[in-house]
Amino acid sequence: MRRLLPGPGADDAPLDDDALVEAYRCPSGRWLRMDFIASLDGAITVGGVSEGLGSPGDRRVFRVLRALADVVLVGHGTASAEGYRPVLANSAVGRLRTRLGRPPTAPVAVVSRRASLDPASGLVTEAVSPTILVTCAAADPTRRAALADAGATVLVCGDDDVDLPAALGALAERGVEQVTCEGGPQLLRTALAAGVVDELDLSLSPALVGGETRLLDRALPGPARLTLRQVLEEDGMLFTRYDVGRPEPRP
């Protein structure tokens, strides 16, 4: 993997794991980064999952972002479609976290308005750092209680729908400030519309797909302006890092 922007400088060597970690470090304190992969025509899945767009380089970046995160945030639909599992100490991410001097495990926080997470799923029962359900007061209290009994941490944020800013505040109160969000498009749109996104890390796959789930599922209230901060490249795939501005109202 090589750096295209900023640079290249005097040292134009390929980025090893340590250099890749430094390329993706966030400022201290609260930070929400959105991590997505997309084809050149904006599709984020092939056959309903993202694997068909990936590459070894994308998997390296994915591991680094998880290693740097305090929590992995994901919508229930994405977690279900992609077969999410807990972040464990003996995984590649866990070993990288240990090497960086971080706790070897990290929680996965699943956003679900209906508390649809299965209490018997491995994402709940196998987690060392308890999986977090982010839901709202309208969710079935029986389902919420079943998840709590199974070992999940249940955060009720909002009345009829999940209040994402409140959820991020509740996570921060628990010392979970550095958040990597991995999808899906509804959660990205909600976060952008709420003005809580600090960064978009978008891997651009050199592919055209068509007819699949898009990066944004509906229009934003107004454009969100992004500033390009970094571009890495490997095997034709571009790994971009953008600072995200607050959304502008539509004229």
N, C-alpha and C positions, 0 to 999 in steps of 0.2 A: 504494500500500500504506500502511495506517495502523496505528498502534500502539493496541491495546486494553488491554494489561497489560504492564508497569506504566504507570500514567498514565491518560489523557493528561495531559501537563504543560502548561506555558505555551506551548510550541511544538508545536502539533498538526498541523504540515505533513506531507504525505505523505513517506515515507522514500525519499530518493534512494539511489543506489548506495553512497555513502560511509556514510550512516546505516545502511544495511542491513548493511554490513560490521561496523560497530561493534556492531550488535545481536546479531551472532553470534560475536564474538570469544570465544576460550576462554582460561582461565588458562594461564600459561606452564608448560612441563613436560609430562609424559605426560598424555594426555587421549584418551578414546575416546568419540566421539559416534556415535550410530546415526541415520541419516537415512532416513526412510520416508515414503511417502504412502499413505493409506488412505481408503476410502469410509466413510461413517457406520456401515455395518454391518461394518466390519473387513476388507473385501477390499483387497488390495494390487495386484491386476491386473485388467484387463479383456481377455479373450481371451488371457491368458497373459503380457501385458506391462503395465507401469505407465502407459504413455503416455495411455491412455484416461481416467485420473483427473487428469491434470495440467492446468496453466494457465500463462499467461505469468508470473504471480507465482511459481508453484512452480519454474519454470525459473530465475528470478532467484535464488531462495534456493539452488537446486541449484548454480548457478555460484559463488555466494558461499562455500558450504561447501567446495567443491572448491578454491577459491582460497586458503582459509585452511588447508587440510590439508597435512601433509607427505606423506601417502600416502592413497590411496583403497583401502579394503579391501572385498572382495566375494567372495561364494561363487561357485564355478564355475557352478552352475546359473543364477544370476541373470546373470552375465557372458555366458553363452552365449545365454540367452533374449533379453536386451536388446541384444545385439550390441555389447558393450563395445569401445572403441578406446582408444588411449593418450591421455594429456593432452599436447597439443602446444602449442608456443609461439604458433602462429598461430590457435589456437582462441579462442573467447570467454573461456573459463576462463584460457587462457594469457595473453591480453592483460590480463585483470583481475589476474592474479598479478603481471605485470610492473609494472602501475600501482601495486600495493601494495608494491613493492620486494622481491618474493619471486622465487625462481627460476621462470622461465616454465613449466617442466614439472615434473611430479610423477609418481612411479611408481604404478602400479596393482598391488595385491597380491591375488592370486587364491587363495582357500582351496580346496584339493581333496585329499581323503583319498587318492584314486587317482592323483593327478598327471594329471588328465584334460585339462589345458590343451593345445591343439594348438600344437606348436612352429612350424608354418607360418602361424599366424594373424597378422593384422595387429596384434593386441594385443601380440604378442611381437616381430615383425619390424620394426614401424614405431615402436617406442618409443624415445624419446631417453633418458628416465630408465628404465633397464631394468625391465621387468615382473618382479614377484616372485611366485614360486610358493611358497605355504605348504602343506606337505604333511607326511607322517609316514614313519617308517621302513618301514612295510608297503607303501608305494607301489612300483610296479615300478621298480627301479633303472635299467632301460633308458630308460624314459620320463623319469625325472629327468635322466639324462645327456643325452638329446636336447634337453630344454628348456635345460639349461645351455649346450650347444653352440650353440643358436640365439640365445643372448644373455640369457636370463632368469636372474635370481638365484634359486636354489633354497634354501629354508630347510626343513630337516627338524626338525620340532617335535613330539615325541611318538612313541610306538611303533606301536600299532595304530590310532590315530586322532590327529587334529590336536589338540595341546595349545595352546589359544588363549592362555592366560596366558603360556606360554613363547614363543609366536610374537610377542606384543606386546613381551615383554622383548627378543627378538632384534631386532625392528625398532628399539626404543629404543637398543640398543647401537650401531646404525648411524646414530644421530642422527635417526631417524624417530619422533617422539614424538606429534605431533598427528595422530590417526587419525580419518578419517571413513569409517564403514562404511555401505554402501548396500544391504545385504541379502545373502541372503534370510532368510526366517523361521527356518530352521534355525540360521543363524549368529547371529541375534538371540537365539534361545532359549539357545544354547550360551553366548553372552557374558553373558546375564543370569544363568544358572545358575551361571556361574563367578564372578560378582560383579565383573566388570571393566568394566562400562559406567558411564560418568560422566554421560552426557547422552543424551536421546532428543529428536530434532527431528522432529516428526510433523506433516506437512501433512494436514489433514482436508478431503477433497473433499466438496462438498455433493451426494452421489450415493449411491444404494442399488444394489448390484450383485448380491449373493448368489451362491452356488455357485462362487466363485473361491478362489484361494489367500488364506489369512488371515494376519493380522499375526504370529500365533504358531501354529506347526503342531502343537505338542503342549503339554501342561501343564508348567509350571515345577515344580521341587521345592517351591517355596513362593512366595507372592506377592512381587513386587518393588514397593516403595512409591515413588511418584514425587511430586515437588514441582513444581507449576506455577511457572515462572519468567517466561515471556513469551508473549504472544499477539499476533500480527499478523493483519490481515485484508485481503483484496482480492477483490472480485467473489464474495463468499460463501464463499470458501475461508479456512480458519483455519490459521495457521502457528504451531504451539505449540512451546515449548522447555521441557523438563522436566529437572530434576536427578533422577538415579536413585539410590535407596538400595540397599543390599545385600539380597539375597533373604532372606526369613524362612523358617525351616523350617516344614513343615506340622505342625499339632498331631497 
